[in-house]
Amino acid sequence: MRKKSLSKSIILTLIVVLGMFVLGGCGDKDVADKNKDPNAALKDRGSVVMGLDDTFAPMGFRDENNEIVGFDVDLANEVFKRIGIEVKFQQIDWTMKETELKSGNIDVIWNGYTITDERKAKGVAFTQPYLENRQWVITLADSTINCKADLKGKRVAIQNQSSAVDAVNAEPELVASFAGGEPVLFDTNNEAFMDLEAKRADAVVADEVLARYYIKLRGVEKYKVLEENFGEEEYGIGVRKDDVELLEAIDNALNELREDGTYEEIYQKWFAE
């Protein structure tokens, strides 16, 4: 009987010890889960490649030292710094941006990239909007064009594959009245504005943020901006739809930047009147 009691005691002791070990292990796991870095998987990637049109001032463009700078560049540097991953800037053909993303040549489209259903249908997942924009109509100061109806019979220049094209084409009757029955498309906004200055085009439709910057640099007295525009829109950052962790991390970082005032500091640097 004594041996049986001793055996029972040993077994009970082992069960208690094992239970404490298991519970202790669960506790350690709970602590580990709480302390887990939500961006650990992203950090394992080492870096992300951000695709941009390096002529789109002031969002992303090359300065006099050929360095890529701009509002989106500063914002991206701060966002990925907080995520804990390196960002590499890659100039791309803007007309091929969704193809570059889908093929994996870039991981992020971030350069005054307007949120549209058409782009979502191409496999792009967007972050929260981070900047509002309008599609301005710009002419030379001495132009007789004073409203959108005056664009009838005129050459209207736009950057190809830009949201301005979609905004203008949303008014097909007006587009049909343009010279040639369609807008004149250019690879970059710079080329569109050069055509306007050379008086080969009568008007340019472009993002307000770019137009403001361009007009300020080239001389406010040279241009006229119509009161009518082709609509308001919002900029977002585009990633592949299966890149869920990256999308969430960018959104979280953007929220932090807004809360601590860093977003406003970067905004004032590039857009203060």
matplotlib code that plots the C-alpha trace (Angstrom):
import matplotlib.pyplot as plt

x = [0.0, 2.8, 4.4, 1.2, 0.7, 4.3, 3.7, 0.5, 2.4, 5.1, 2.6, 0.6, 3.8, 4.8, 1.3, 1.5, 5.0, 4.1, 1.0, 3.0, 5.5, 2.7, 1.0, 4.3, 5.0, 1.6, 2.3, 5.6, 3.9, 1.3, 4.0, 5.9, 2.8, 2.2, 5.8, 5.9, 6.9, 3.9, 6.3, 8.7, 7.7, 8.2, 11.6, 12.7, 12.2, 15.0, 13.6, 10.7, 10.9, 8.7, 7.9, 7.4, 7.4, 10.5, 9.2, 6.1, 7.0, 6.5, 5.5, 8.5, 11.1, 14.9, 16.4, 19.4, 21.7, 19.8, 18.5, 14.9, 13.1, 9.5, 6.5, 5.9, 9.6, 9.8, 6.6, 7.7, 11.1, 9.4, 6.8, 9.3, 11.7, 8.9, 8.0, 11.7, 12.4, 14.5, 12.8, 14.4, 13.1, 12.7, 11.8, 9.2, 7.3, 4.1, 2.0, 3.2, 2.9, 0.3, 2.2, 5.4, 3.6, 2.0, 5.3, 7.1, 9.6, 8.2, 6.3, 4.6, 3.2, 3.5, 3.6, 0.4, -1.4, -5.2, -7.5, -9.9, -12.0, -10.3, -6.9, -8.4, -9.7, -6.1, -5.1, -4.1, -5.0, -5.0, -4.1, -6.3, -6.3, -3.5, -4.0, -6.8, -6.4, -8.3, -7.8, -7.1, -7.4, -4.4, -4.0, -1.6, -2.5, -3.7, -5.9, -9.5, -10.4, -12.3, -14.5, -14.6, -17.0, -14.4, -12.2, -14.3, -12.1, -8.9, -5.9, -5.9, -2.7, -2.7, -0.2, -0.9, -2.3, -2.8, -6.0, -6.5, -7.2, -10.0, -11.4, -11.6, -12.9, -15.8, -17.2, -17.4, -19.4, -16.9, -14.0, -15.6, -15.6, -11.8, -9.6, -9.2, -12.0, -9.6, -7.0, -3.3, -1.4, 2.2, 4.5, 5.1, 3.4, 6.5, 6.1, 2.4, 3.3, 6.1, 3.6, 1.4, 4.2, 5.1, 1.4, 1.1, -1.5, -4.3, -4.7, -3.3, -5.3, -3.2, -3.2, -3.6, -0.6, 1.7, 0.2, 0.7, 4.3, 5.0, 3.3, 5.2, 8.5, 7.8, 6.1, 2.5, 2.0, 2.4, -0.7, -4.4, -6.2, -9.9, -12.4, -14.0, -12.1, -12.5, -13.3, -11.8, -10.0, -7.8, -4.3, -3.4, -0.5, -0.9, 0.3, -0.5, -3.7, -2.0, 0.5, -1.9, 0.8, 2.5, -0.7, -1.6, 1.9, 1.8, -1.7, -0.6, 2.5, 0.5, -1.8, 1.2, 2.6, -0.7, -1.1, 2.4, 2.5, 5.1, 2.7, 1.9, 5.6, 6.3, 3.1, 4.2, 7.7, 6.2, 2.8, 3.0, 1.8]
y = [0.0, 2.3, 1.8, 2.6, 5.8, 6.8, 6.2, 8.2, 11.1, 11.0, 11.0, 13.8, 15.8, 15.3, 16.3, 19.5, 20.3, 19.6, 21.8, 24.6, 24.2, 24.2, 27.3, 29.0, 28.3, 29.8, 32.9, 33.3, 32.9, 35.5, 38.0, 37.2, 37.7, 41.1, 42.1, 40.8, 43.4, 43.8, 44.8, 41.9, 40.2, 43.4, 44.0, 40.5, 41.9, 44.3, 47.1, 48.2, 49.8, 52.9, 53.8, 57.4, 59.9, 61.9, 65.0, 65.4, 68.4, 69.0, 65.4, 63.6, 65.1, 65.7, 68.8, 70.8, 68.0, 65.3, 64.0, 62.8, 65.1, 66.2, 66.0, 62.3, 61.5, 63.2, 61.5, 58.1, 58.4, 59.2, 56.4, 53.7, 54.9, 54.3, 50.9, 50.0, 49.2, 50.9, 52.6, 52.7, 55.3, 54.0, 56.2, 54.5, 55.2, 56.5, 54.9, 51.5, 52.0, 49.3, 46.8, 47.6, 46.9, 43.7, 42.3, 43.0, 45.6, 48.0, 47.4, 50.8, 53.5, 56.8, 60.0, 62.0, 58.8, 59.4, 56.8, 55.5, 52.4, 51.8, 51.5, 49.2, 47.0, 46.7, 45.0, 48.0, 48.2, 51.8, 53.2, 55.8, 59.2, 61.5, 64.6, 66.2, 67.5, 69.1, 69.0, 72.5, 74.1, 76.4, 78.7, 81.6, 84.9, 86.5, 83.6, 84.2, 80.9, 81.8, 78.7, 75.0, 75.8, 78.0, 74.9, 74.1, 73.9, 74.2, 72.0, 70.7, 69.1, 66.4, 63.9, 60.4, 57.8, 60.5, 61.0, 64.2, 62.1, 60.2, 63.4, 65.1, 62.0, 61.9, 64.8, 63.2, 65.9, 68.5, 66.3, 65.8, 69.5, 69.8, 70.3, 66.8, 65.5, 64.4, 65.8, 65.9, 63.5, 63.8, 61.5, 64.2, 67.3, 69.2, 68.5, 69.6, 72.9, 73.4, 73.0, 75.6, 78.0, 77.5, 78.2, 74.9, 74.0, 76.3, 74.8, 72.2, 70.1, 69.0, 68.3, 71.4, 70.5, 70.3, 73.3, 75.5, 74.6, 74.9, 78.3, 79.6, 78.6, 79.8, 83.1, 83.6, 86.5, 84.1, 82.0, 82.0, 79.3, 78.9, 79.0, 75.9, 72.6, 68.9, 67.7, 66.9, 63.8, 62.2, 60.8, 57.4, 55.0, 51.9, 48.4, 44.9, 43.5, 40.6, 42.9, 43.3, 43.8, 46.5, 48.4, 48.2, 49.3, 52.4, 53.4, 53.0, 55.1, 57.8, 58.0, 58.4, 61.2, 63.1, 62.6, 63.9, 66.8, 65.4, 65.3, 69.0, 69.9, 68.1, 69.7, 73.2, 72.6, 72.0, 73.7, 76.8, 79.8]
z = [0.0, 0.8, -2.5, -4.3, -2.3, -3.1, -6.8, -6.8, -5.1, -7.7, -10.5, -9.0, -8.6, -12.2, -13.4, -11.4, -12.6, -16.2, -15.9, -14.6, -17.4, -20.0, -18.4, -18.1, -21.8, -22.7, -20.7, -22.4, -25.8, -24.9, -24.0, -27.1, -29.2, -27.6, -28.2, -31.7, -34.3, -36.7, -39.5, -39.0, -42.2, -44.2, -42.6, -43.8, -47.4, -46.8, -49.1, -51.3, -54.7, -55.2, -58.8, -59.8, -62.7, -62.0, -63.8, -61.6, -59.4, -56.6, -55.8, -57.2, -59.5, -60.0, -58.6, -60.0, -58.6, -60.3, -57.0, -56.7, -54.3, -53.6, -51.3, -52.0, -51.7, -48.2, -47.1, -48.3, -46.6, -43.3, -43.7, -44.5, -41.8, -39.3, -40.8, -40.6, -44.2, -46.9, -49.8, -53.2, -55.8, -59.4, -62.3, -64.5, -67.7, -66.2, -68.9, -67.8, -64.0, -63.3, -65.5, -63.6, -60.3, -61.5, -62.9, -59.6, -61.0, -58.4, -55.1, -54.7, -57.0, -55.2, -57.1, -57.2, -58.0, -58.1, -56.7, -59.4, -60.0, -63.3, -61.5, -58.8, -61.6, -62.8, -59.6, -57.5, -53.8, -52.5, -49.1, -47.5, -49.4, -48.2, -50.4, -52.4, -55.9, -58.8, -62.5, -63.6, -67.1, -67.8, -70.7, -71.5, -69.9, -73.1, -74.2, -75.1, -73.4, -70.2, -69.6, -70.6, -73.4, -75.0, -75.6, -78.6, -81.7, -79.5, -79.0, -75.4, -74.1, -71.4, -70.0, -71.4, -68.9, -66.3, -64.3, -66.2, -69.3, -67.5, -66.1, -69.5, -71.2, -68.7, -70.8, -74.2, -75.9, -74.9, -76.0, -79.4, -79.9, -79.4, -82.5, -83.9, -81.7, -78.9, -76.6, -77.6, -75.4, -74.2, -72.2, -69.5, -68.2, -68.9, -72.6, -72.5, -70.9, -73.4, -76.2, -74.6, -74.2, -77.9, -78.7, -80.4, -77.8, -76.5, -73.1, -70.7, -68.3, -65.3, -61.6, -59.5, -57.3, -60.4, -62.1, -59.0, -58.8, -62.5, -62.8, -59.8, -61.3, -64.8, -63.9, -62.6, -65.1, -68.0, -67.3, -66.6, -64.7, -65.5, -62.6, -64.1, -63.7, -64.6, -61.1, -57.7, -56.8, -54.1, -54.1, -52.7, -52.6, -54.8, -54.0, -55.2, -53.8, -52.1, -50.4, -47.4, -44.7, -46.7, -47.3, -43.6, -42.5, -44.8, -43.6, -39.9, -40.6, -42.3, -39.3, -37.0, -39.2, -39.1, -35.3, -34.4, -36.8, -39.2, -42.1, -41.7, -41.5, -44.8, -46.4, -45.4, -46.9, -50.3, -50.4, -48.2, -50.2]

ax = plt.figure().add_subplot(projection="3d")
ax.plot(x, y, z, "-o")
ax.set_aspect("equal")
plt.show()
